[in-house]
Amino acid sequence: MKLNPFNKKSTAYYDKVKAEYDQLRRQLAVVNKELIDAEQQHAKERDHQTRCVMPPARCQ
C-alpha cells in the first residue's frame, strides 16, 4: 500500500499555523480581560445609579 505523497504537510506549515493560533489566543485573552473589566465597571456604575435613584439622601 502506497501513501499519498501530496497528503503530507511540512513542519513549516504546522509551525506557521501554531504561531498564528498562539497569537490569536493572546489577543483573545487581552480582549476577554477588557470585557471583564468593562462588565465590572458597568455593574459598578449601574449599582451607583440604582442607589442614587432609590434613596436620594444617600447619593454622593
N, C-alpha and C positions, 0 to 999 in steps of 0.2 A: 504494500500500500504506500503510495507516494503522498507526501504532504504538499499542500498548495504553497509555493514559494511567495505568492503575492499576498498571502494571508498574514505573513509575519510583519510585525511592526518593529521599527527600530527603537532602541532605548532613548534616542534623542527625542522621538515623538512622545514617549511616556514622560520624559523629564520635562518637556515643554508643557504638557497637559497638567502634570503635577504642580509645576511652578504657577501656572495660571490659577489652578484650584486653590493653592495656598494663598495667593494674592487676593482672590475673591473672598476667601474665608476671613482674612484680616480686615478687608473692607466691610464685610458684613458684621464683624464683631464691633467695629467702630460705630457703624450705623445703629446697631442694636443698643449700644451703650447710650448713644444720643437719644434714642427713642425712650429708653427707661428714664433718663434724666428729664426729658420733656414731659413724660407722663407724671412723674413725681412733682414737677413744677406746676403742672396743670391741676393736679389734685390739691396741692397746697393753696393755689390761688382760688380754686372753687370752694375749698373749705373756708377760706378767709371771707369770700363774698357771702357765703351762706351765713356765717356768724354775723356779718355786718347787716344783713337784711333782717334777720330774726330779732335780736336784741340790740337796738341802736346805741344803747349806753355802753356796750362792751366793744364797739367798733373803735379801732385805734388808727 
